[in-house]
Amino acid sequence: MAKRNTQWRRRSILDHLQETGEVTVEALAVRFATSEVTIRKDLTELESNGLLLRRYGGAVPLPREHLAVEVGASQAKKAIARAAAELIRDHNRIIIDSGNTTAALLPELSNRRGLVVMTNSLAIANHLQELENEPTLLMTGGTWDSRSESFQGQLAEQVLRTYDFDQLFIGADGLDVERGTTTYNELYTLSRVMADVAREVVVMAEAEKLGRRIHNLELPWSIVDILVTDGAIAAETRAKIEKQGVRIICASPETD
């Protein structure tokens, strides 16, 4: 019954949003007689589905011309996130790097207990604070990089090196079959440090990122343990990456 009520409430939120053009957490909590924490979780889930845009204190509709594209992309990310979350156990100490694909992991953490989570992303940190299981949150600090919307730099690296972690969850702008993960961002040394301090490195990336010609090598395959991607990866490509010692998990979309 609780799950059904959640689905009904989220559909009703979308209907109300389309009618009004904007909603607030406070007003929705009163409207549905529930807590503001619950409403924030609803809005986070709906945003991860590409159905609305979060704004401070509430949400606004997605521009109609982007809706179909965003929904499709989001479903792939959510499938990858569900598969990646299966690797996380209670009381794990994990790093979640900044990025849209890694952020999709957050709703999947709600049933994990005793987590310690380090991140360099303010957005991810804010969403982690909304989880009812209250994971312990650690921030890297450092220099704010507006392009990647994350903290970078030597201070962030120094903070990371004072800890050790079970797992790193990190995305990628591109996947080079021969070399590893690639990025448009020139500031990628922090990613290497994250990998250094984690016992298991998990890359989360859609198969469409294979073959993108990006010159910055972020993580070579030699330090990647697992690639979580989708079923669009070709068998020949999968075999080449697995030959370099990487375990590949192909996420399946959720079906009703």
Stockholm file with secondary structure:
# STOCKHOLM 1.0

chainA/1-256         MAKRNTQWRRRSILDHLQETGEVTVEALAVRFATSEVTIRKDLTELESNGLLLRRYGGAVPLPREHLAVEVGASQAKKAIARAAAELIRDHNRIIIDSGNTTAALLPELSNRRGLVVMTNSLAIANHLQELENEPTLLMTGGTWDSRSESFQGQLAEQVLRTYDFDQLFIGADGLDVERGTTTYNELYTLSRVMADVAREVVVMAEAEKLGRRIHNLELPWSIVDILVTDGAIAAETRAKIEKQGVRIICASPETD
#=GR chainA/1-256 SS CHHHHHHHHHHHHHHHHHHHSCEEHHHHHHHTTSCHHHHHHHHHHHHHTTSEEEETTEEEECCHHHHHHHHHHHHHHHHHHHHHHTTCCTTCEEEECSSHHHHTTGGGGTTCCSCEEEESCHHHHHHHHTCTTCCEEEECCCEEETTTTEEESHHHHHHHTTCCEEEEEECCSEEETTTEEEESCSCCHHHHHHHHTEEEEEEECCGGGBTCCCCEEEEEGGGCCEEEEETTSCHHHHHHHHTTTCEEEEECCCCC
#=GC SS_cons         CHHHHHHHHHHHHHHHHHHHSCEEHHHHHHHTTSCHHHHHHHHHHHHHTTSEEEETTEEEECCHHHHHHHHHHHHHHHHHHHHHHTTCCTTCEEEECSSHHHHTTGGGGTTCCSCEEEESCHHHHHHHHTCTTCCEEEECCCEEETTTTEEESHHHHHHHTTCCEEEEEECCSEEETTTEEEESCSCCHHHHHHHHTEEEEEEECCGGGBTCCCCEEEEEGGGCCEEEEETTSCHHHHHHHHTTTCEEEEECCCCC
//
